[in-house]
Amino acid sequence: MLQIERDADGVRLAGRFDAGQVETANRVFDTVETSVEVRCDALDYISSAGLSVLLHTQQRLSRTGHGLRLSGLNPHIRLVFEYAGLTDIFAIR
Amino acid sequence: MDRSFERSLERLDDIFTFLAECASEYALDPGSTFAVNMAVEELFTNMVKYNRSGTGDIAVSVNGHADGVEVRMVDPDSQPFDITAMAEIDTSAPLEARRPGGLGIHLVRSLMDEVQYDYRGRKTSIRLFKNRP
């Protein structure tokens, strides 16, 4: 199950971002229109379905000069970003 | 451990529960557990999305060995789609050229140490192996 919250600081993800969570996540990411931080410190898992939501959002934001900043990726998720070639696509810290 | 799942994305949570039981039973390390979860999700969702009219449940079996974990998935009624023969995606393409298609299979092949595909008589069988660290 994915917990996703939009607050003044950006977006916070927790739990599992799998193919069953895409609609829920899209409803939140579709409201993002400027650069924000996506806090992933409590995110345990992400699959290609979750990556696609982030990638689609990044493509949309980049057209207006904005982007997502990702923080708190656990080592397994960071490895997935590396295998997917996404470490240069997102600002990650 | 073996279990079969209805051909529906609504079964994903049941699959993750089953995989957690397997991880506990075979004392899998966190990296192997993550890789097995991702591989099974990616393959199961592909089997559901691209073969909705197939009949019969999709079987998932996980077995722990001294040197790693073995996963087998069987779709009894499917079209051929050799995941080991798929062209590599371009992971260095610029943002605007990125497409999600093929990313899931790319990650399965990256995270698992062995990926084998077999197709005969409409039955797809996939065997995966992840070495213990």
Backbone of each chain as ProteinMPNN parsed JSONL, in Angstrom:
{"seq_chain_A": "MLQIERDADGVRLAGRFDAGQVETANRVFDTVETSVEVRCDALDYISSAGLSVLLHTQQRLSRTGHGLRLSGLNPHIRLVFEYAGLTDIFAIR", "coords_chain_A": {"N_chain_A": [[0.846, -1.196, 0.0], [0.469, 2.238, -0.753], [1.3, 5.264, 0.789], [0.588, 8.574, 0.224], [1.255, 11.954, 0.372], [0.485, 15.345, -0.06], [2.024, 18.308, 0.723], [3.057, 21.501, 2.104], [5.754, 21.409, 1.678], [6.143, 19.772, -0.459], [5.919, 16.542, -1.818], [5.24, 13.551, -0.098], [6.205, 10.228, 0.02], [5.339, 6.959, 1.079], [5.736, 3.535, 1.949], [4.655, 1.151, -0.435], [5.172, 1.522, -3.828], [3.607, 0.396, -6.271], [2.21, -1.298, -9.204], [-0.469, -1.253, -8.639], [-0.966, 1.167, -7.514], [-0.942, 3.317, -9.148], [-3.033, 5.006, -10.129], [-3.883, 6.367, -7.816], [-1.518, 7.717, -7.152], [-1.139, 9.284, -9.437], [-3.244, 11.078, -9.218], [-2.339, 12.807, -7.262], [0.237, 13.655, -8.174], [-0.513, 14.92, -10.513], [-1.351, 17.363, -9.653], [0.871, 18.813, -9.194], [2.739, 21.562, -10.168], [5.003, 23.049, -10.183], [8.553, 23.106, -9.331], [9.224, 20.645, -6.934], [10.029, 18.944, -3.843], [10.297, 15.452, -3.508], [9.8, 13.433, -0.963], [11.238, 10.493, 0.04], [11.939, 8.94, 2.162], [10.501, 7.102, 3.68], [9.705, 5.327, 1.826], [9.414, 2.076, 0.707], [9.56, 0.503, -1.548], [9.617, 0.445, -5.105], [8.287, -0.018, -8.343], [8.481, -0.482, -11.965], [6.121, 0.7, -12.711], [5.642, 2.691, -10.812], [7.932, 4.232, -11.247], [7.329, 5.139, -13.791], [5.245, 6.939, -13.344], [6.611, 8.961, -11.965], [8.468, 9.662, -13.941], [6.83, 10.549, -16.048], [5.695, 12.785, -14.827], [7.996, 14.31, -14.436], [8.715, 14.809, -17.096], [6.559, 16.388, -17.92], [6.787, 18.612, -16.151], [9.285, 19.581, -16.888], [8.899, 20.892, -19.237], [8.141, 23.41, -18.537], [10.316, 24.314, -17.31], [10.685, 23.261, -14.786], [11.053, 20.743, -12.133], [11.243, 17.508, -10.425], [12.635, 16.942, -7.225], [14.283, 14.362, -5.651], [14.46, 12.794, -2.513], [15.989, 10.868, 0.136], [16.073, 8.204, -0.799], [16.052, 4.684, -0.382], [18.715, 2.168, -0.316], [18.064, 0.045, -2.103], [16.107, 1.101, -3.766], [17.519, 3.203, -4.838], [19.356, 1.759, -6.341], [17.665, 0.683, -8.281], [16.96, 3.031, -9.631], [19.467, 3.582, -10.692], [19.91, 1.348, -12.412], [17.834, 1.841, -14.162], [18.711, 4.064, -15.381], [18.073, 6.595, -14.421], [19.252, 8.375, -12.731], [20.395, 10.675, -13.66], [18.275, 11.986, -14.609], [16.594, 12.881, -12.677], [16.891, 15.243, -9.983], [18.677, 14.087, -7.358], [19.068, 13.559, -3.948]], "CA_chain_A": [[0.0, 0.0, 0.0], [1.226, 3.487, -0.834], [0.773, 6.486, 1.408], [1.099, 9.725, -0.523], [0.736, 13.201, 0.955], [0.939, 16.611, -0.63], [2.028, 19.35, 1.747], [3.711, 22.742, 1.683], [7.137, 21.119, 1.3], [6.19, 18.937, -1.663], [5.172, 15.284, -1.782], [5.895, 12.518, 0.717], [5.794, 8.873, -0.346], [5.677, 5.94, 2.076], [5.162, 2.217, 1.663], [4.973, 0.435, -1.674], [4.677, 2.206, -5.034], [3.531, -0.669, -7.271], [1.286, -1.061, -10.316], [-1.813, -1.041, -8.124], [-1.039, 2.492, -6.875], [-0.685, 4.343, -10.166], [-4.135, 5.992, -10.194], [-3.799, 7.17, -6.588], [-0.349, 8.593, -7.248], [-1.356, 10.267, -10.508], [-4.157, 12.122, -8.731], [-1.544, 13.775, -6.502], [1.294, 14.254, -9.004], [-1.131, 15.792, -11.518], [-1.566, 18.702, -9.07], [2.184, 19.468, -9.058], [2.969, 22.4, -11.352], [6.318, 23.693, -10.087], [9.555, 22.214, -8.745], [8.964, 20.271, -5.538], [10.799, 17.817, -3.33], [9.55, 14.217, -3.235], [10.503, 12.793, 0.16], [11.071, 9.042, -0.113], [12.618, 8.273, 3.28], [9.685, 5.979, 4.175], [9.281, 4.51, 0.679], [10.102, 0.779, 0.804], [9.602, -0.271, -2.803], [9.019, 1.06, -6.303], [8.458, -0.828, -9.554], [8.501, 0.352, -13.171], [4.866, 1.461, -12.762], [5.882, 3.895, -10.024], [8.925, 5.036, -11.964], [6.675, 5.773, -14.94], [4.505, 8.104, -12.834], [7.605, 10.017, -11.701], [9.052, 10.068, -15.223], [5.81, 11.326, -16.763], [5.602, 14.081, -14.134], [9.237, 15.043, -14.73], [8.634, 15.29, -18.488], [5.577, 17.483, -17.962], [7.342, 19.781, -15.449], [10.479, 20.103, -17.574], [8.468, 21.768, -20.339], [8.039, 24.77, -17.992], [11.557, 24.608, -16.601], [10.631, 22.759, -13.415], [11.408, 19.331, -11.99], [11.134, 16.879, -9.103], [13.86, 16.614, -6.489], [13.988, 13.179, -4.85], [15.35, 12.648, -1.358], [15.749, 9.762, 1.061], [15.916, 6.892, -1.453], [16.803, 3.612, 0.273], [19.724, 1.642, -1.253], [17.461, -0.798, -3.145], [15.431, 1.991, -4.718], [18.578, 3.927, -5.557], [19.896, 0.83, -7.335], [16.683, 0.624, -9.369], [17.146, 4.267, -10.404], [20.717, 3.454, -11.453], [19.677, 0.4, -13.509], [16.904, 2.454, -15.12], [19.342, 5.242, -15.982], [17.273, 7.76, -14.033], [19.939, 9.222, -11.746], [20.68, 11.979, -14.275], [16.988, 12.542, -15.049], [16.029, 13.559, -11.505], [17.826, 15.717, -8.961], [18.55, 13.129, -6.257], [20.005, 13.828, -2.837]], "C_chain_A": [[0.881, 1.245, 0.0], [0.513, 4.567, -0.033], [1.419, 7.649, 0.659], [0.428, 10.983, 0.004], [1.334, 14.384, 0.221], [0.908, 17.638, 0.48], [2.834, 20.54, 1.235], [5.133, 22.488, 1.189], [7.243, 20.273, 0.031], [5.317, 17.707, -1.527], [5.947, 14.309, -0.908], [5.313, 11.164, 0.34], [6.213, 7.913, 0.764], [5.029, 4.629, 1.671], [5.601, 1.678, 0.32], [4.345, 1.151, -2.868], [4.696, 1.173, -6.172], [2.447, -0.358, -8.306], [-0.15, -0.813, -9.847], [-2.022, 0.365, -7.574], [-0.957, 3.642, -7.871], [-1.781, 5.42, -10.189], [-4.081, 6.924, -8.994], [-2.665, 8.185, -6.704], [-0.558, 9.669, -8.315], [-2.255, 11.409, -10.049], [-3.381, 13.197, -7.96], [-0.508, 14.449, -7.406], [0.724, 15.169, -10.087], [-1.367, 17.198, -10.982], [-0.253, 19.477, -8.934], [2.478, 20.268, -10.331], [4.299, 23.14, -11.319], [7.303, 22.69, -9.49], [9.213, 21.926, -7.286], [9.914, 19.137, -5.15], [9.861, 16.636, -3.103], [10.337, 13.458, -2.172], [10.184, 11.294, 0.177], [11.67, 8.265, 1.065], [11.816, 7.099, 3.84], [9.151, 5.125, 3.015], [10.104, 3.214, 0.668], [10.393, 0.169, -0.556], [9.031, 0.566, -3.928], [9.299, 0.138, -7.486], [8.434, 0.097, -10.764], [7.223, 1.179, -13.293], [5.015, 2.768, -11.985], [6.881, 4.817, -10.695], [8.276, 5.785, -13.12], [5.865, 6.998, -14.516], [5.476, 9.267, -12.603], [8.183, 10.561, -13.003], [8.093, 10.944, -16.019], [5.684, 12.722, -16.145], [6.825, 14.939, -14.457], [9.206, 15.604, -16.157], [7.68, 16.475, -18.597], [6.157, 18.747, -17.328], [8.499, 20.411, -16.214], [10.102, 21.052, -18.706], [8.274, 23.198, -19.869], [9.253, 25.1, -17.129], [11.585, 24.137, -15.155], [11.039, 21.287, -13.357], [11.227, 18.834, -10.572], [12.524, 16.687, -8.514], [13.527, 15.451, -5.567], [14.968, 13.097, -3.683], [14.99, 11.393, -0.577], [15.552, 8.407, 0.415], [16.692, 5.825, -0.673], [17.733, 2.961, -0.764], [19.127, 0.791, -2.385], [16.794, 0.06, -4.211], [16.461, 2.791, -5.517], [19.182, 3.052, -6.66], [18.961, 0.71, -8.54], [16.807, 1.868, -10.255], [18.409, 4.184, -11.256], [20.525, 2.513, -12.641], [18.779, 1.013, -14.589], [17.513, 3.672, -15.81], [18.611, 6.529, -15.63], [17.993, 8.693, -13.065], [20.325, 10.583, -12.329], [19.397, 12.694, -14.713], [16.323, 13.334, -13.917], [17.168, 14.14, -10.674], [17.618, 14.82, -7.744], [19.547, 13.51, -5.173], [19.621, 12.993, -1.617]], "O_chain_A": [[1.91, 1.291, 0.674], [-0.697, 4.764, -0.152], [2.637, 7.697, 0.488], [-0.798, 11.07, 0.075], [2.528, 14.418, -0.077], [-0.127, 17.826, 1.119], [3.239, 20.575, 0.073], [5.659, 23.253, 0.381], [8.341, 20.087, -0.493], [4.142, 17.794, -1.173], [7.175, 14.251, -0.974], [4.097, 10.971, 0.338], [7.304, 8.035, 1.321], [3.926, 4.604, 1.126], [6.78, 1.74, -0.027], [3.132, 1.358, -2.91], [5.662, 1.084, -6.931], [1.844, 0.715, -8.282], [-0.951, -0.229, -10.576], [-3.141, 0.72, -7.204], [-0.909, 4.808, -7.478], [-1.479, 6.611, -10.26], [-4.218, 8.139, -9.142], [-2.838, 9.363, -6.393], [-0.195, 10.828, -8.114], [-2.059, 12.561, -10.436], [-3.74, 14.373, -8.011], [-0.388, 15.674, -7.406], [1.403, 16.095, -10.533], [-1.563, 18.13, -11.761], [-0.262, 20.661, -8.597], [2.467, 19.72, -11.434], [4.684, 23.782, -12.297], [6.931, 21.558, -9.18], [8.946, 22.839, -6.505], [10.512, 18.474, -5.997], [8.763, 16.799, -2.57], [11.405, 12.911, -2.446], [9.03, 10.886, 0.308], [11.883, 7.057, 0.963], [12.401, 6.185, 4.421], [8.255, 4.303, 3.203], [11.334, 3.251, 0.624], [11.351, -0.589, -0.711], [8.072, 1.311, -3.731], [10.392, -0.413, -7.62], [8.374, 1.317, -10.614], [7.233, 2.245, -13.91], [4.572, 3.823, -12.44], [6.703, 6.035, -10.712], [8.628, 6.932, -13.399], [5.806, 7.985, -15.248], [5.204, 10.403, -12.989], [8.365, 11.769, -13.153], [8.494, 11.956, -16.594], [5.579, 13.717, -16.862], [6.706, 16.136, -14.718], [9.623, 16.739, -16.392], [7.97, 17.45, -19.29], [6.037, 19.834, -17.894], [8.674, 21.629, -16.193], [10.893, 21.914, -19.09], [8.241, 24.116, -20.689], [9.229, 26.034, -16.328], [12.433, 24.578, -14.38], [11.33, 20.666, -14.379], [11.077, 19.62, -9.636], [13.465, 16.316, -9.215], [12.585, 15.541, -4.779], [16.168, 13.308, -3.857], [13.855, 10.917, -0.615], [14.925, 7.533, 1.013], [17.858, 6.032, -0.339], [17.559, 3.178, -1.963], [19.635, 0.816, -3.506], [16.901, -0.218, -5.406], [16.294, 3.023, -6.714], [19.479, 3.525, -7.756], [19.416, 0.644, -9.682], [16.763, 1.769, -11.481], [18.431, 4.652, -12.394], [20.93, 2.838, -13.757], [18.945, 0.738, -15.777], [16.907, 4.245, -16.716], [18.538, 7.448, -16.445], [17.42, 9.69, -12.623], [20.555, 11.536, -11.584], [19.428, 13.851, -15.132], [15.603, 14.305, -14.148], [18.274, 13.599, -10.658], [16.532, 14.788, -7.165], [20.722, 13.753, -5.449], [20.282, 13.073, -0.581]]}, "seq_chain_B": "MDRSFERSLERLDDIFTFLAECASEYALDPGSTFAVNMAVEELFTNMVKYNRSGTGDIAVSVNGHADGVEVRMVDPDSQPFDITAMAEIDTSAPLEARRPGGLGIHLVRSLMDEVQYDYRGRKTSIRLFKNRP", "coords_chain_B": {"N_chain_B": [[7.724, -22.837, -2.114], [4.457, -22.677, -3.412], [1.971, -20.985, -5.34], [-1.128, -20.018, -6.867], [-2.502, -17.421, -8.895], [-5.276, -15.409, -9.701], [-5.858, -13.951, -12.911], [-5.465, -10.926, -12.662], [-4.903, -7.511, -11.889], [-5.729, -6.806, -9.441], [-4.946, -8.766, -7.767], [-2.427, -8.255, -6.925], [-1.702, -7.391, -4.301], [-2.152, -9.725, -2.848], [-0.188, -11.312, -3.964], [2.15, -9.991, -3.12], [1.919, -10.452, -0.398], [2.193, -13.233, -0.324], [4.848, -13.403, -1.297], [6.2, -12.19, 0.786], [5.844, -14.1, 2.762], [7.364, -16.13, 1.632], [9.908, -14.934, 1.672], [10.38, -14.839, 4.375], [10.252, -17.583, 5.049], [12.475, -18.604, 3.662], [14.514, -17.093, 4.603], [15.434, -14.774, 3.213], [17.686, -12.207, 2.118], [17.421, -8.576, 2.343], [17.947, -7.347, -0.181], [17.617, -9.409, -2.092], [14.974, -10.01, -1.575], [13.699, -7.637, -2.369], [14.355, -7.68, -5.102], [13.052, -10.024, -5.966], [10.369, -9.378, -5.441], [10.062, -7.231, -7.244], [10.603, -8.488, -9.735], [8.598, -10.46, -9.918], [6.288, -8.861, -9.79], [6.606, -7.27, -12.138], [6.584, -9.195, -14.189], [4.167, -10.524, -13.749], [2.292, -8.409, -14.075], [2.745, -7.838, -16.763], [1.902, -10.258, -17.912], [-0.805, -10.135, -17.304], [-1.657, -7.678, -18.476], [-1.051, -7.936, -21.223], [-2.311, -10.17, -22.028], [-5.091, -10.518, -21.562], [-7.204, -12.093, -22.279], [-6.495, -14.642, -21.806], [-6.855, -17.912, -20.333], [-7.168, -19.497, -17.133], [-5.281, -19.614, -14.071], [-2.324, -17.788, -12.994], [0.692, -19.225, -12.167], [2.923, -19.048, -9.432], [6.029, -19.841, -8.147], [8.331, -20.086, -5.504], [11.519, -20.848, -4.397], [13.91, -21.457, -1.953], [17.442, -21.782, -1.971], [20.737, -22.983, -1.1], [22.544, -21.32, -2.376], [21.05, -19.25, -3.385], [17.936, -17.759, -4.541], [15.178, -19.152, -6.234], [12.811, -18.47, -8.727], [9.813, -19.351, -10.252], [7.506, -18.828, -12.868], [4.405, -19.453, -14.349], [2.345, -19.121, -17.101], [-0.494, -20.497, -18.255], [-1.866, -20.15, -20.643], [-1.128, -18.451, -23.209], [0.352, -15.911, -25.387], [3.366, -16.082, -27.378], [6.164, -14.39, -25.981], [9.198, -13.503, -25.768], [11.063, -12.696, -23.182], [13.753, -12.693, -22.825], [14.834, -12.099, -25.212], [14.274, -9.574, -25.888], [15.029, -6.309, -27.119], [17.571, -4.2, -25.714], [16.702, -1.384, -23.708], [17.256, 2.175, -24.132], [19.043, 3.512, -21.751], [20.344, 5.849, -21.497], [19.161, 7.852, -22.796], [17.914, 11.218, -23.405], [15.718, 13.108, -21.193], [13.269, 13.879, -22.509], [13.012, 11.96, -24.435], [12.546, 9.62, -23.164], [10.692, 6.621, -22.624], [8.253, 4.67, -20.955], [7.878, 2.02, -21.782], [9.091, -1.27, -21.795], [10.749, -0.886, -19.666], [10.218, -2.302, -17.3], [10.866, -5.045, -17.875], [13.538, -4.692, -18.482], [14.487, -3.991, -15.926], [13.989, -6.363, -14.529], [15.777, -8.091, -15.81], [18.113, -6.82, -15.088], [18.181, -6.948, -12.295], [18.001, -9.643, -11.593], [19.993, -12.658, -11.521], [19.85, -14.797, -13.266], [17.802, -15.398, -16.081], [15.402, -17.242, -17.608], [13.517, -18.371, -20.38], [10.702, -20.106, -21.619], [8.559, -21.452, -24.081], [5.842, -23.331, -24.96], [3.178, -25.052, -26.484], [1.202, -23.071, -25.936], [1.871, -22.434, -23.374], [3.615, -20.347, -21.213], [6.683, -20.366, -19.586], [8.689, -19.11, -17.088], [11.827, -18.846, -15.633], [13.65, -17.665, -12.925], [16.634, -16.63, -11.253], [18.229, -15.575, -8.327], [21.262, -14.813, -6.967], [22.541, -15.452, -3.681], [23.859, -12.805, -1.626]], "CA_chain_B": [[6.315, -22.53, -1.871], [3.749, -22.474, -4.678], [0.612, -20.463, -5.267], [-1.671, -19.552, -8.148], [-3.213, -16.154, -8.748], [-6.195, -15.007, -10.767], [-5.25, -13.029, -13.885], [-6.033, -9.611, -12.372], [-3.983, -6.665, -11.119], [-6.233, -6.734, -8.06], [-4.305, -9.832, -6.98], [-1.039, -7.88, -6.6], [-1.456, -7.375, -2.855], [-2.052, -11.136, -2.422], [1.125, -11.785, -4.413], [3.177, -9.445, -2.224], [1.792, -11.168, 0.883], [2.817, -14.548, -0.56], [6.299, -13.231, -1.418], [6.719, -11.91, 2.131], [5.895, -15.411, 3.429], [8.521, -16.837, 1.053], [11.135, -14.289, 2.153], [10.549, -15.269, 5.765], [10.515, -19.024, 5.045], [13.816, -18.912, 3.143], [15.449, -16.133, 5.208], [16.052, -14.002, 2.13], [18.217, -10.894, 2.468], [16.542, -7.513, 1.817], [18.164, -7.097, -1.614], [16.978, -10.487, -2.85], [13.523, -9.85, -1.389], [13.294, -6.529, -3.233], [14.47, -8.117, -6.501], [12.003, -11.012, -6.244], [9.111, -8.62, -5.516], [9.995, -6.473, -8.493], [10.54, -9.398, -10.885], [7.272, -11.099, -9.995], [5.299, -7.833, -10.164], [6.756, -6.86, -13.536], [6.178, -10.285, -15.087], [2.732, -10.765, -13.567], [1.519, -7.332, -14.709], [2.835, -8.045, -18.212], [1.048, -11.394, -18.272], [-2.201, -9.695, -17.206], [-1.952, -6.584, -19.417], [-0.918, -8.295, -22.636], [-2.977, -11.435, -22.307], [-6.284, -10.486, -20.716], [-8.18, -13.12, -22.663], [-5.978, -15.961, -21.443], [-7.626, -18.602, -19.302], [-6.359, -20.183, -16.118], [-4.514, -18.771, -13.156], [-0.879, -17.696, -13.189], [1.354, -19.906, -11.045], [4.188, -18.481, -8.965], [6.673, -20.667, -7.131], [9.58, -19.527, -4.983], [12.242, -21.854, -3.625], [15.216, -21.021, -1.449], [18.552, -22.735, -2.072], [21.903, -22.518, -0.349], [23.261, -20.278, -3.106], [20.182, -18.182, -3.881], [16.491, -17.994, -4.58], [14.683, -19.471, -7.573], [11.406, -18.117, -8.932], [9.233, -19.841, -11.508], [6.161, -18.327, -13.144], [3.821, -20.154, -15.485], [1.061, -18.685, -17.648], [-0.862, -21.693, -19.013], [-2.604, -19.858, -21.88], [-0.495, -17.17, -23.537], [1.048, -15.71, -26.661], [4.814, -16.042, -27.13], [6.832, -13.105, -25.803], [10.466, -13.92, -25.174], [11.626, -11.553, -22.452], [15.216, -12.734, -22.889], [15.263, -11.686, -26.556], [13.863, -8.186, -26.104], [16.155, -5.381, -27.272], [17.837, -3.347, -24.554], [16.231, -0.003, -23.816], [18.337, 3.154, -24.053], [18.966, 4.142, -20.429], [21.08, 7.115, -21.479], [18.414, 8.818, -23.617], [17.505, 12.407, -22.651], [14.404, 13.03, -20.539], [12.111, 13.969, -23.403], [12.943, 10.763, -25.285], [12.299, 8.43, -22.35], [9.373, 6.008, -22.672], [8.238, 3.617, -19.94], [7.8, 0.683, -22.374], [10.291, -2.094, -21.727], [11.528, -0.614, -18.459], [10.017, -3.379, -16.325], [11.661, -6.223, -18.259], [14.935, -4.284, -18.306], [14.813, -4.07, -14.498], [14.032, -7.791, -14.166], [17.039, -8.658, -16.314], [19.218, -6.193, -14.353], [18.183, -7.314, -10.87], [18.129, -11.087, -11.401], [21.245, -13.185, -12.075], [19.517, -15.683, -14.39], [16.431, -15.292, -16.596], [15.196, -18.229, -18.679], [12.155, -18.306, -20.945], [10.323, -21.268, -22.425], [7.171, -21.369, -24.564], [5.389, -24.483, -25.748], [1.762, -25.395, -26.31], [0.552, -21.89, -25.34], [2.306, -22.238, -21.983], [4.844, -19.594, -20.963], [7.351, -20.676, -18.32], [9.853, -18.248, -16.854], [12.61, -19.21, -14.444], [14.567, -16.61, -12.507], [17.471, -16.996, -10.116], [18.987, -14.469, -7.718], [22.297, -15.339, -6.078], [22.667, -14.837, -2.366], [25.003, -11.881, -1.641]], "C_chain_B": [[5.666, -22.178, -3.208], [2.377, -21.859, -4.42], [0.177, -19.995, -6.657], [-2.53, -18.324, -7.918], [-4.073, -15.884, -9.979], [-5.532, -13.928, -11.624], [-5.861, -11.629, -13.725], [-5.037, -8.812, -11.556], [-4.462, -6.502, -9.676], [-5.629, -7.825, -7.173], [-2.892, -9.447, -6.538], [-0.757, -7.904, -5.101], [-1.334, -8.799, -2.311], [-0.681, -11.7, -2.802], [2.22, -11.278, -3.473], [3.121, -10.118, -0.851], [2.453, -12.541, 0.779], [4.345, -14.425, -0.609], [6.944, -12.898, -0.066], [6.822, -13.212, 2.936], [7.116, -16.194, 2.939], [9.829, -16.268, 1.6], [11.433, -14.716, 3.585], [10.945, -16.743, 5.824], [11.961, -19.337, 4.653], [14.877, -17.933, 3.648], [16.195, -15.335, 4.142], [16.563, -12.669, 2.654], [17.35, -9.806, 1.822], [16.711, -7.255, 0.322], [17.496, -8.147, -2.486], [15.453, -10.374, -2.756], [12.997, -8.756, -2.307], [13.289, -6.996, -4.689], [13.368, -9.109, -6.872], [10.641, -10.319, -6.354], [8.977, -7.919, -6.853], [9.829, -7.403, -9.694], [9.151, -10.004, -11.024], [6.21, -10.07, -10.375], [5.382, -7.5, -11.65], [6.244, -7.952, -14.482], [4.68, -10.557, -14.976], [1.908, -9.677, -14.262], [1.596, -7.434, -16.231], [1.904, -9.168, -18.667], [-0.432, -10.989, -18.257], [-2.522, -8.699, -18.318], [-1.995, -7.06, -20.861], [-1.599, -9.605, -22.985], [-4.244, -11.561, -21.468], [-7.256, -11.615, -21.039], [-7.685, -14.53, -22.346], [-6.825, -16.592, -20.348], [-6.665, -19.289, -18.323], [-5.553, -19.207, -15.283], [-3.027, -18.783, -13.515], [-0.197, -18.262, -11.939], [2.676, -19.238, -10.718], [4.778, -19.451, -7.944], [8.017, -20.052, -6.773], [10.244, -20.612, -4.143], [13.611, -21.331, -3.229], [16.237, -22.133, -1.572], [19.733, -22.163, -1.306], [22.572, -21.334, -1.036], [22.354, -19.171, -3.642], [18.721, -18.56, -3.856], [16.048, -18.16, -6.03], [13.193, -19.14, -7.641], [10.959, -18.706, -10.262], [7.832, -19.278, -11.646], [5.657, -19.013, -14.397], [2.475, -19.536, -15.828], [0.602, -19.8, -18.587], [-1.483, -21.409, -20.383], [-2.165, -18.481, -22.383], [0.02, -17.136, -24.97], [2.553, -15.71, -26.385], [5.334, -14.613, -26.985], [8.112, -13.378, -25.029], [11.146, -12.731, -24.494], [13.151, -11.554, -22.487], [15.735, -12.231, -24.236], [14.923, -10.223, -26.839], [15.092, -7.283, -26.206], [16.325, -4.545, -26.015], [17.232, -1.961, -24.768], [17.419, 0.937, -23.674], [18.218, 3.905, -22.725], [19.791, 5.431, -20.35], [20.378, 8.182, -22.325], [18.041, 10.036, -22.773], [16.058, 12.276, -22.165], [13.247, 12.972, -21.53], [11.944, 12.732, -24.276], [12.618, 9.5, -24.492], [10.858, 7.956, -22.503], [9.368, 4.863, -21.659], [8.248, 2.198, -20.516], [9.123, -0.057, -22.285], [11.099, -1.912, -20.462], [11.423, -1.758, -17.449], [10.87, -4.604, -16.629], [13.152, -5.915, -18.126], [15.353, -4.417, -16.842], [14.883, -5.515, -14.025], [15.374, -8.371, -14.584], [18.241, -8.078, -15.56], [19.325, -6.733, -12.932], [18.402, -8.803, -10.641], [19.417, -11.582, -12.064], [21.007, -14.144, -13.239], [18.06, -15.46, -14.779], [16.304, -16.276, -17.752], [13.729, -18.222, -19.089], [11.902, -19.559, -21.759], [8.858, -21.121, -22.834], [6.858, -22.611, -25.369], [3.929, -24.767, -25.433], [0.97, -24.323, -25.586], [0.98, -21.616, -23.901], [3.64, -21.485, -21.921], [5.408, -19.993, -19.606], [8.584, -19.79, -18.21], [10.522, -18.696, -15.558], [13.625, -18.111, -14.171], [15.413, -17.128, -11.355], [18.227, -15.762, -9.639], [19.98, -15.073, -6.741], [22.219, -14.686, -4.704], [23.894, -13.92, -2.37], [26.229, -12.494, -0.956]], "O_chain_B": [[6.252, -21.473, -4.03], [1.714, -22.165, -3.429], [0.998, -19.63, -7.498], [-3.197, -18.195, -6.891], [-3.662, -16.098, -11.12], [-4.756, -13.109, -11.132], [-6.67, -11.2, -14.547], [-4.398, -9.343, -10.647], [-3.692, -6.11, -8.8], [-5.794, -7.795, -5.954], [-2.228, -10.224, -5.852], [0.296, -8.377, -4.672], [-0.52, -9.061, -1.425], [-0.089, -12.473, -2.047], [3.107, -12.035, -3.076], [4.155, -10.328, -0.216], [3.18, -12.959, 1.68], [5.054, -15.248, -0.029], [8.087, -13.274, 0.194], [7.771, -13.404, 3.696], [7.811, -16.836, 3.726], [10.743, -17.015, 1.949], [12.587, -14.925, 3.958], [11.862, -17.114, 6.558], [12.593, -20.219, 5.234], [16.012, -17.947, 3.171], [17.422, -15.234, 4.166], [15.946, -12.067, 3.533], [16.626, -10.078, 0.864], [15.733, -6.975, -0.372], [16.881, -7.819, -3.501], [14.739, -10.612, -3.73], [11.963, -8.929, -2.952], [12.334, -6.742, -5.423], [12.814, -9.041, -7.969], [9.853, -10.629, -7.247], [7.94, -7.99, -7.513], [9.009, -7.14, -10.573], [8.596, -10.054, -12.121], [5.33, -10.358, -11.186], [4.365, -7.451, -12.341], [5.552, -7.661, -15.458], [4.006, -10.791, -15.979], [0.939, -9.981, -14.957], [0.615, -7.146, -16.918], [1.209, -9.045, -19.676], [-1.214, -11.443, -19.092], [-3.523, -8.844, -19.018], [-2.86, -6.647, -21.633], [-1.478, -10.094, -24.108], [-4.454, -12.551, -20.766], [-8.033, -12.043, -20.186], [-8.394, -15.505, -22.597], [-7.436, -15.894, -19.539], [-5.523, -19.608, -18.653], [-5.195, -18.119, -15.735], [-2.545, -19.659, -14.234], [-0.47, -17.839, -10.816], [3.454, -18.903, -11.611], [4.105, -19.837, -6.988], [8.743, -19.561, -7.637], [9.607, -21.219, -3.282], [14.369, -20.83, -4.059], [15.932, -23.295, -1.306], [19.724, -20.997, -0.912], [23.105, -20.446, -0.37], [22.839, -18.243, -4.29], [18.321, -19.546, -3.236], [16.472, -17.426, -6.922], [12.421, -19.479, -6.744], [11.648, -18.574, -11.274], [7.063, -19.247, -10.685], [6.381, -19.141, -15.384], [1.584, -19.434, -14.985], [1.239, -20.032, -19.614], [-1.615, -22.32, -21.2], [-2.761, -17.466, -22.024], [0.113, -18.153, -25.658], [2.975, -15.374, -25.279], [4.985, -13.735, -27.773], [8.109, -13.47, -23.801], [11.73, -11.873, -25.156], [13.777, -10.53, -22.211], [16.929, -11.969, -24.387], [15.247, -9.7, -27.905], [16.069, -7.462, -25.479], [15.352, -4.221, -25.334], [17.252, -1.432, -25.879], [18.466, 0.548, -23.156], [17.402, 4.816, -22.588], [19.922, 6.03, -19.283], [20.916, 9.267, -22.546], [17.867, 9.914, -21.56], [15.289, 11.45, -22.657], [12.358, 12.129, -21.413], [10.858, 12.482, -24.799], [12.435, 8.431, -25.073], [9.924, 8.758, -22.512], [10.369, 4.16, -21.518], [8.596, 1.258, -19.802], [10.164, 0.481, -22.664], [12.025, -2.678, -20.196], [12.413, -2.135, -16.821], [11.525, -5.142, -15.737], [13.934, -6.769, -17.711], [16.446, -4.901, -16.55], [15.738, -5.859, -13.21], [16.03, -9.061, -13.803], [19.262, -8.748, -15.405], [20.425, -6.948, -12.424], [18.935, -9.193, -9.602], [19.879, -11.001, -13.046], [21.869, -14.288, -14.107], [17.189, -15.345, -13.916], [17.009, -16.161, -18.754], [12.83, -18.087, -18.259], [12.773, -20.021, -22.496], [8.019, -20.713, -22.03], [7.537, -22.909, -26.351], [3.502, -24.729, -24.279], [0.155, -24.632, -24.716], [0.5, -20.668, -23.28], [4.645, -21.914, -22.487], [4.702, -19.963, -18.598], [9.411, -19.731, -19.12], [9.869, -18.894, -14.533], [14.36, -17.683, -15.062], [14.964, -17.966, -10.574], [18.787, -15.008, -10.435], [19.592, -15.762, -5.797], [21.874, -13.51, -4.583], [24.876, -14.222, -3.048], [27.278, -11.854, -0.879]]}, "name": "protein", "num_of_chains": 2, "seq": "MLQIERDADGVRLAGRFDAGQVETANRVFDTVETSVEVRCDALDYISSAGLSVLLHTQQRLSRTGHGLRLSGLNPHIRLVFEYAGLTDIFAIRMDRSFERSLERLDDIFTFLAECASEYALDPGSTFAVNMAVEELFTNMVKYNRSGTGDIAVSVNGHADGVEVRMVDPDSQPFDITAMAEIDTSAPLEARRPGGLGIHLVRSLMDEVQYDYRGRKTSIRLFKNRP"}
